[in-house]
Amino acid sequence: MKCCIVFSSCTGNTRKVAEAIAQGTNIPCFPVQNAPAPQTYDMLALGFWVRKGLPDTRSRRYMARVYGKHVFLFGTLGAWPHSEHALHCLAATRALLEDGGNTILDAFLCQGRVNPRVVAATQRKGTHPLSIERIHRLHEAARHPTTEDCATARHRWQQALQSVQMHTAVFL
Ligand SMILES: Cc1cc2nc3c(=O)[nH]c(=O)nc-3n(C[C@H](O)[C@H](O)[C@H](O)COP(=O)(O)O)c2cc1C
């Protein structure tokens, strides 16, 4: 079974998770800009960062080219990973991939430090007021992805891999 990891990352958070998933394996790991065509693989781990409530544009473009594959999703965002905002983003991502006949094996989201310039821009525009809750969330996001986030992502990816390998063995 041919697998690969493809990730999109602007400031390095999603890259960190992708590299943790790939570490110690011989599974190739590509930034989405240099990723080979998805059809070369049977199973893909697809990593994205959340922009305006959806996966960033580059990762969405790549996802739209993925058909009939086993997919493990991972992503980073500024919001809480179990918030409605995060769940909505995941649902939209799943729908996009399921429309292409893909099977989503699992999805892992964690927080990632938000570029302070982006925070300052939202302040200037007045789109996201700096409430106490937001300050706390951004402060927490700045610690992520943590070693624990990376270990969890890695564990979940390995479980997804094993489930496909077992399934493939049963049907051979
Ligand atoms: C332009 C822009 C838009 C963003 N929009 C969202 C958003 O809608 N929801 C969210 O939770 N985080 C949002 N974020 C925060 C990023 O998703 C988060 O910092 C992520 O970890 C960045 O990943 P990267 O370092 O791999 O690029 C946004 C960040 C930027 C720069």
The ligand as an ORCA input file, in Angstrom:
! r2SCAN-3c Opt
* xyz 0 1
  C      -5.453     34.775      7.272
  C      -5.714     33.841      8.420
  C      -7.010     33.413      8.680
  C      -7.255     32.550      9.758
  N      -8.537     32.127      9.977
  C      -8.789     31.291     11.008
  C     -10.109     30.830     11.256
  O     -11.064     31.125     10.539
  N     -10.305     30.024     12.328
  C      -9.300     29.637     13.162
  O      -9.565     28.919     14.112
  N      -8.024     30.032     12.934
  C      -7.750     30.843     11.889
  N      -6.460     31.249     11.649
  C      -5.367     30.740     12.506
  C      -4.587     29.591     11.841
  O      -5.467     28.584     11.388
  C      -3.609     28.952     12.826
  O      -2.713     29.915     13.335
  C      -2.834     27.809     12.180
  O      -2.206     27.044     13.177
  C      -1.786     28.278     11.176
  O      -1.137     27.131     10.685
  P       0.281     27.179      9.947
  O       1.304     27.668     10.943
  O       0.526     25.746      9.562
  O       0.154     28.092      8.789
  C      -6.188     32.113     10.579
  C      -4.887     32.538     10.309
  C      -4.638     33.375      9.239
  C      -3.209     33.805      8.933
*
